[in-house]
Amino acid sequence: MSTAFFLECLKIIGRHDFASTTSSRGGMRMLKRTFIRFLADESGATAIEYCLIAAAIALAIIGLVNALGINIADKLSQISSQLK
């Protein structure tokens, strides 16, 4: 998440009157803190990045095994025909 977006959200929070939607000033502070913590949390993005890396590695392994499997099958066929 970009810093500019984060700062813009903080400006919007600062302008909004949460007192009308919460029962006390403590509730307003808690709501602000929760929202700021939510915006700053990047753990979900990191997990997605790791999943994409794992998927790319898995695709590379599948492609490698597929290519080697064809070569091994051809070699075994050649050996089998030479033994006959």
C-alpha positions in Angstrom: 0.0 0.0 0.0 1.4 3.4 -0.9 2.4 6.0 1.6 0.4 8.6 -0.2 -2.8 6.6 0.1 -2.1 6.0 3.8 -1.6 9.7 4.4 -4.8 10.6 2.5 -6.8 8.1 4.6 -5.3 9.7 7.8 -6.5 13.2 6.5 -10.0 11.8 5.9 -10.1 10.3 9.4 -8.9 13.5 10.9 -11.7 15.5 9.2 -14.6 13.1 10.0 -16.6 13.6 13.2 -16.7 10.2 14.8 -18.3 11.6 17.9 -21.7 11.4 16.3 -21.3 7.7 15.5 -19.6 6.5 18.7 -20.7 6.7 22.2 -17.6 8.3 23.7 -14.2 9.9 22.8 -12.5 6.6 23.7 -14.6 4.9 21.1 -13.5 7.4 18.5 -9.8 6.8 19.3 -10.3 3.1 19.2 -12.0 3.3 15.8 -9.2 5.5 14.4 -6.5 3.1 15.8 -8.2 0.1 14.4 -8.5 1.7 11.0 -4.9 2.9 10.9 -3.7 -0.6 12.0 -5.8 -2.1 9.2 -4.2 0.2 6.6 -0.7 -0.4 7.8 -1.0 -4.2 7.9 0.7 -5.8 4.9 0.8 -9.4 6.1 -1.9 -10.5 3.6 0.1 -9.0 0.7 3.2 -10.9 1.8 1.3 -14.2 2.0 0.0 -13.7 -1.5 3.5 -12.9 -2.8 4.8 -16.1 -1.2 1.9 -18.1 -2.8 2.7 -16.7 -6.2 6.4 -17.6 -5.8 5.5 -21.1 -4.7 3.1 -21.5 -7.7 5.9 -20.3 -10.1 8.3 -22.9 -8.6 5.7 -25.6 -8.9 5.1 -24.8 -12.5 8.8 -24.9 -13.2 9.2 -28.3 -11.5 6.2 -29.7 -13.4 7.6 -28.5 -16.7 11.0 -29.9 -15.9 9.7 -33.3 -14.9 7.5 -33.4 -18.0 10.4 -32.6 -20.3 12.7 -35.1 -18.6 10.0 -37.8 -18.5 9.7 -37.7 -22.3 13.4 -37.9 -22.8 13.6 -40.9 -20.3 10.8 -42.7 -22.1 12.6 -42.3 -25.4 15.9 -43.6 -24.0 14.2 -46.6 -22.5 12.5 -47.4 -25.8 15.8 -47.2 -27.6 17.4 -49.5 -25.0 14.5 -52.0 -25.3 14.7 -52.1 -29.1 18.5 -52.6 -29.0 18.1 -55.5 -26.5 15.7 -57.4 -28.8 
